[in-house]
Amino acid sequence: MKFLSGDTIPKYYFSSYRYFEEGERHVSRICNEDVLLIVFSGTLRFSENGIKKEIHAGEYYFQEKGLYQSGDEISDSPKYYYIHFLGDFYEGDRGYLNIKGYFDINHIKKAVDKLEASRTSNAPPIEIHNSFLSVISALSSAKGTTDFANKIQKYVTDNIKEELTLDRLSYDFGYCKNYIIKIFKKEFDLTPHEYVTIRRIDLAKNLLISSDMSTEEIAEECGFVTYVNFYKAFVKREACSPKIFRTKARI
C-alpha cells in the first residue's frame, strides 16, 4: 500500500471544484504533478497505467505524477475538488495518509471551502498553502472511519460462514491489513478477527440451543476451519465447552 509521506511538506500548485456532465469521461494525460481528488457526489472512473480506478462519494484518492491516466469508462456525473501539488509517496504498511481513503464530507468541506476562498480571493501564497495543508491534515484526522468500518462490519456479517481473513479483506476493500485493523478497532474497539470470532460464537450458541446439529456440524456451519479452533474459541469466550453450554441452556 502507498502512503503520502508526513516527513516532507507537499508543495501546492493549483486547485478547483470540478463537475462532470452526464456521459463525461476523465481526461487522458500524463500529469507532471500529483493530484488529490476529493469526491463529494457521483463516481469518478479512470485508469492509471491500465489499472481501473473508481472513486466514490465520500472517498479521496491521490493520483501520482508520471502515471498515464485515461478515461476508459464513463463516470457517474461526479462533483469533486482537485488539488495539484508535489509530494512524496512510499510503499509500506503504515504512513501519514493512505493513498486512498474515506472522509467525513461535512468536516472536509469546511477545509476545502477555506482553500477555495483563499485561492479565488488572491490571498498571499503562504495563506493559500496553509489552507492546502489544512485539507491534508483534515483528511488525516477524519478519514470517514465510521462509514468504512461499518462497510467492513456489514461485509463480515454477510459472509460470516465463509473463510474471512485479513488478506481477503485487504484484497476486497483495496486497503492494507494494518489500515483495516486500525480503522475497525477505532470504531468497534475490536480487531476484525475478534469481531468475526464473537459473531461466530453467538451464531453457534443459537444453534446449540435451537438445533440438534452435532457440535462438529455447528463448527463447520459457523465458518470455523477446524473443530479444534471452534472448541478453543468457545471455551475462551464462554468458559465452558459447547456440549456443557448446550446442556445448561436446555435445563
C-alpha positions as CSV (number, residue, x, y, z in Angstrom):
1,M,0.0,0.0,0.0
2,K,1.2,3.5,-0.8
3,F,1.1,6.5,1.6
4,L,1.7,10.2,1.4
5,S,4.8,10.9,3.4
6,G,4.5,13.1,6.5
7,D,8.2,13.7,6.6
8,T,8.3,16.3,3.9
9,I,5.9,19.2,3.3
10,P,4.0,18.9,0.0
11,K,4.0,21.9,-2.4
12,Y,0.7,23.4,-3.5
13,Y,0.2,24.4,-7.2
14,F,-3.5,24.8,-8.0
15,S,-7.0,23.6,-7.1
16,S,-10.6,24.0,-8.0
17,Y,-14.0,22.3,-8.0
18,R,-14.9,20.1,-11.0
19,Y,-18.4,19.0,-12.2
20,F,-18.8,16.2,-14.8
21,E,-21.6,16.4,-17.2
22,E,-23.7,13.2,-17.9
23,G,-21.6,10.8,-20.0
24,E,-18.3,12.7,-19.5
25,R,-15.1,10.8,-19.2
26,H,-11.8,11.5,-17.3
27,V,-9.2,13.2,-19.5
28,S,-6.3,11.1,-20.9
29,R,-3.0,12.5,-19.8
30,I,0.3,12.1,-18.0
31,C,0.4,14.8,-15.3
32,N,3.6,16.3,-14.1
33,E,2.1,17.0,-10.6
34,D,0.4,14.8,-8.0
35,V,-3.4,15.3,-7.9
36,L,-5.6,14.9,-4.8
37,L,-9.2,14.1,-5.7
38,I,-11.9,14.6,-3.1
39,V,-15.2,13.3,-4.4
40,F,-18.4,14.7,-2.9
41,S,-21.0,13.0,-5.1
42,G,-21.2,10.6,-8.0
43,T,-18.4,8.3,-9.1
44,L,-15.2,9.2,-10.9
45,R,-13.8,6.5,-13.1
46,F,-10.4,6.4,-14.8
47,S,-7.4,4.1,-15.4
48,E,-3.8,4.5,-14.2
49,N,-1.3,2.7,-16.3
50,G,-4.1,0.4,-17.4
51,I,-5.4,-0.3,-13.9
52,K,-9.1,0.7,-13.4
53,K,-9.9,3.1,-10.6
54,E,-13.3,4.1,-9.1
55,I,-13.6,6.9,-6.6
56,H,-17.0,7.1,-5.0
57,A,-18.7,9.9,-3.0
58,G,-17.0,10.1,0.4
59,E,-13.7,8.9,-0.9
60,Y,-10.4,10.7,-1.6
61,Y,-7.6,9.5,-3.9
62,F,-4.1,10.6,-4.8
63,Q,-3.1,10.4,-8.5
64,E,0.7,10.2,-8.6
65,K,2.6,12.2,-11.1
66,G,4.1,10.5,-14.1
67,L,1.3,7.8,-14.5
68,Y,-0.8,7.6,-17.6
69,Q,-4.4,8.4,-16.8
70,S,-7.2,7.6,-19.2
71,G,-11.0,7.9,-19.2
72,D,-11.7,4.3,-20.5
73,E,-15.2,4.3,-18.8
74,I,-17.9,7.0,-18.4
75,S,-18.0,8.5,-14.9
76,D,-21.3,8.9,-13.0
77,S,-21.5,12.7,-13.0
78,P,-19.1,13.3,-10.1
79,K,-18.7,16.5,-8.2
80,Y,-15.2,16.7,-6.7
81,Y,-12.4,19.0,-5.7
82,Y,-9.0,18.5,-7.2
83,I,-5.6,19.8,-5.9
84,H,-2.4,19.8,-7.9
85,F,0.7,19.6,-5.8
86,L,4.0,17.8,-5.4
87,G,4.6,15.4,-2.6
88,D,6.4,12.2,-1.6
89,F,4.8,8.8,-1.6
90,Y,6.2,5.5,-0.5
91,E,5.2,1.8,-0.1
92,G,4.7,0.4,3.3
93,D,2.2,-0.9,5.9
94,R,1.7,2.5,7.5
95,G,2.2,6.1,6.9
96,Y,0.8,9.6,7.3
97,L,-2.0,9.4,4.8
98,N,-3.2,6.4,2.8
99,I,-3.2,6.9,-1.0
100,K,-6.9,6.2,-0.9
101,G,-9.5,6.5,1.9
102,Y,-12.8,7.7,3.3
103,F,-13.6,11.1,4.8
104,D,-16.4,12.9,6.6
105,I,-18.0,15.2,4.0
106,N,-19.1,17.9,6.3
107,H,-15.7,18.0,8.0
108,I,-13.6,18.1,4.8
109,K,-16.0,20.6,3.1
110,K,-15.0,23.3,5.5
111,A,-11.3,22.9,4.9
112,V,-11.9,22.7,1.1
113,D,-14.1,25.8,1.0
114,K,-11.4,27.7,3.0
115,L,-8.8,26.7,0.5
116,E,-11.1,27.7,-2.4
117,A,-11.9,31.1,-0.8
118,S,-8.2,31.8,-0.3
119,R,-7.4,30.8,-3.9
120,T,-10.2,32.9,-5.5
121,S,-9.6,36.0,-3.3
122,N,-5.9,36.2,-4.4
123,A,-4.7,35.7,-0.8
124,P,-1.0,35.7,-0.2
125,P,0.7,32.4,-1.4
126,I,1.6,31.4,2.2
127,E,-2.1,31.7,3.2
128,I,-3.2,29.5,0.3
129,H,-0.5,27.0,1.1
130,N,-1.5,26.8,4.7
131,S,-5.2,26.3,3.7
132,F,-4.0,23.4,1.4
133,L,-2.1,21.8,4.4
134,S,-5.3,22.2,6.4
135,V,-7.1,20.0,3.9
136,I,-4.3,17.3,4.1
137,S,-4.5,17.5,7.9
138,A,-8.3,17.2,7.9
139,L,-8.1,14.1,5.7
140,S,-5.5,12.6,8.1
141,S,-7.5,13.3,11.2
142,A,-11.0,12.5,9.9
143,K,-11.0,9.7,7.3
144,G,-14.6,8.8,7.5
145,T,-13.7,5.9,9.6
146,T,-17.3,5.2,10.8
147,D,-18.5,4.7,7.2
148,F,-15.6,2.5,6.3
149,A,-15.8,0.4,9.5
150,N,-19.5,-0.1,9.0
151,K,-18.9,-1.4,5.5
152,I,-16.4,-3.9,6.8
153,Q,-18.8,-4.9,9.5
154,K,-21.6,-5.5,7.1
155,Y,-19.3,-7.4,4.7
156,V,-18.2,-9.7,7.6
157,T,-21.8,-10.2,8.8
158,D,-23.0,-11.1,5.2
159,N,-20.1,-13.6,4.8
160,I,-19.8,-14.9,8.4
161,K,-20.0,-18.5,7.3
162,E,-17.2,-18.2,4.8
163,E,-13.4,-18.0,5.3
164,L,-12.7,-14.5,6.4
165,T,-9.0,-13.5,6.6
166,L,-7.2,-10.1,6.7
167,D,-5.8,-11.0,3.3
168,R,-9.3,-11.3,1.9
169,L,-10.5,-8.1,3.5
170,S,-7.4,-6.3,2.2
171,Y,-8.0,-7.6,-1.3
172,D,-11.7,-6.9,-1.4
173,F,-11.5,-3.4,0.1
174,G,-8.2,-2.4,-1.5
175,Y,-6.5,-1.3,1.7
176,C,-3.6,-2.7,3.6
177,K,-4.2,-5.0,6.5
178,N,-2.8,-2.6,9.2
179,Y,-5.1,0.2,8.0
180,I,-8.2,-2.1,8.1
181,I,-7.3,-3.2,11.7
182,K,-6.7,0.4,12.8
183,I,-10.0,1.7,11.4
184,F,-12.1,-1.2,12.6
185,K,-10.6,-1.2,16.1
186,K,-11.0,2.5,16.4
187,E,-14.8,2.2,15.7
188,F,-15.6,-1.0,17.5
189,D,-12.8,-1.5,20.0
190,L,-12.2,-4.9,18.4
191,T,-10.0,-6.2,15.6
192,P,-11.8,-7.8,12.6
193,H,-10.6,-11.2,13.8
194,E,-12.1,-10.7,17.3
195,Y,-15.3,-9.4,15.8
196,V,-15.6,-12.4,13.5
197,T,-15.0,-14.8,16.3
198,I,-17.6,-13.2,18.5
199,R,-20.2,-13.3,15.8
200,R,-19.5,-16.9,15.0
201,I,-19.7,-17.9,18.7
202,D,-23.0,-16.1,19.0
203,L,-24.3,-18.0,16.0
204,A,-23.0,-21.3,17.4
205,K,-24.8,-20.6,20.7
206,N,-28.1,-20.1,18.9
207,L,-27.6,-23.4,17.0
208,L,-26.6,-25.3,20.2
209,I,-29.9,-24.2,21.8
210,S,-32.3,-24.4,18.8
211,S,-31.0,-27.3,16.8
212,D,-30.0,-30.9,17.1
213,M,-26.9,-30.5,15.0
214,S,-23.7,-32.0,16.4
215,T,-21.0,-29.7,17.7
216,E,-18.8,-30.6,14.8
217,E,-21.6,-29.7,12.3
218,I,-22.2,-26.4,14.1
219,A,-18.5,-25.6,14.0
220,E,-18.5,-26.0,10.2
221,E,-21.8,-24.2,9.8
222,C,-20.4,-21.2,11.7
223,G,-17.3,-20.9,9.5
224,F,-14.6,-22.4,11.7
225,V,-11.9,-24.1,9.7
226,T,-11.5,-26.9,12.3
227,Y,-13.4,-28.2,15.3
228,V,-10.4,-27.5,17.5
229,N,-10.4,-23.9,16.6
230,F,-14.1,-23.7,17.4
231,Y,-13.7,-25.5,20.7
232,K,-10.8,-23.3,21.9
233,A,-12.6,-20.1,20.8
234,F,-15.8,-21.2,22.5
235,V,-14.2,-22.2,25.8
236,K,-12.2,-19.0,25.9
237,R,-15.3,-16.8,25.5
238,E,-17.9,-18.9,27.4
239,A,-15.7,-20.6,30.0
240,C,-17.2,-23.9,29.2
241,S,-17.3,-26.4,26.3
242,P,-20.0,-26.3,23.6
243,K,-21.6,-29.5,24.9
244,I,-21.8,-28.2,28.5
245,F,-23.3,-24.9,27.3
246,R,-26.0,-26.9,25.4
247,T,-26.8,-29.0,28.4
248,K,-27.1,-26.0,30.7
249,A,-29.1,-24.0,28.2
250,R,-31.7,-26.8,27.8
251,I,-32.3,-27.4,31.5
